């Protein structure tokens, strides 16, 4: 059985919904709790500009540092970014595992992979990989 896993990352609807819900909560707080109209307007404009930048670069994976491919092979984690740069990590572990997302810590980076961000494989395949790696070390 091969332990190699190649995963293509796409934009996540779960992450988009969580981001928009947070944005709407901040907009609500700005209009409900600020008693100065011009302060609410300025904050709303700044948040709209930030949201446009955030959606364009981060959620749609158009930023050059966005990870678009993750490869796991035995004891090596390889990340490919939008600018075609490749990073390899030999020391990595999961910080969090669930049926909806997995967080992988590699060096100073944390890679968050949502269930619906996987283009070809399922999240359970990643969970099995890390569970067998942990069980092999025991």
N, C-alpha and C positions, 0 to 999 in steps of 0.2 A: 504494500500500500504506500503510495506516495504522500509525503507530508507537505508537498508544495501547494500553495494556494495563491492564485492570482485574482485580484479583485479590482474591478473597474468601478470608480466612485462617480455617482451622479448627484444632482441636487436633491435635497430631501424635503418632502412636503411637511413632515413632522417639525423639522427645524424652522421652516418658513412659518408655520402656524404659531409655534412658540414665540418666534421673533415678533410677528405682527401683534400677538396678544400682549406682549410686553410693551410694545410701542403704543398700542391703544390705551393701555393702563397708564402710561406716563402722560400721554396727551390728556386723558381724563383728569389726572391729578393736577396738571398744569392749569386747566380751565376751572376745575372745581375749587382748588385750594389757594390759587393766587388771586388776590383781590385787586390787582392792578392789571387793567386790560392790556396795556402795551407790553407788559412783561409776559403775559400769556401768549400774545401774538408773536413776539420775538422768539420765545422758547418753541412755539409750534413751528415756526419757519426753520429754526435750527434743527429741530427733530426731523422735519420733512427732508431737509438736505442730507442729514445723516442717514435716514432710512433709504433714500435713493442711492447713496454711495454704498451702504451696507448690502442692499439687495443686489445691486449691480456687481459688486466685487466678490462678496463672500457667499451669498446664497446661490447665485447662478454659476459659481466656480469660474469666474473670468479673471480673477486676480492671479498674477504670476506665481504667487506662493501657495495657491490652492492645490491640495493633493488630489490627483485624479486617478492614481493607481497605487494599490498596496499589494506587495508580494511577500508571502511568508514561506520560507524554505528552511526546514530544520531549525537552526539557531540564528537565522538572519532575517531581519525585517528590512524591506526595500520600499522606499517611497518615491514615486515619480510625481513631479509637480507640473503645473501648466507651462512653465518656462523650460520644460524638458530636462531640468536638473534632477539628479538622482541622489538620494541619501540612503546610506545603509547603516543599520544599527545591529549590533551583535548582543547588546544587553537591552531587553525590553520585557515588559510584563503588563498584565491587565490591571488597571486600577478599579474597574467596575465592569460587571457583566450582567446583562439582563436579556429578556426576550425582545426588547425594543432598541437597545443600543449597547455598544461596547466602547470602553475607553482604554486605549493602549498608551502606556507611558514608555517613552523611548528617549533616554537622555533628559534634556530639558523640555522636550516637546510632549504634548498630549494629543493623541489622534482620536477624535470622537467620530464613530461610525454609527449612523442611525440605520435602522432596519430597512427603510425604504430608499436609502442612498446606495444600496448595492445593485449594480446593474445586472449581474449574472448569477452570483451565488446567494445563498441565504445566510443570515446571521448565525444560524445554528451551526453551520460549518466552521465559522470562526470560533464560536464557543467550544465546540468539540476539540479544535486544535489546541486551544489554551488549556482546556481541562486535561487533555492527554499529556501536555507538556508539564503541567503541575503534578499529575499523578506519576509521571516518569521520574521526577526529581525526589519523590518521597521515599 
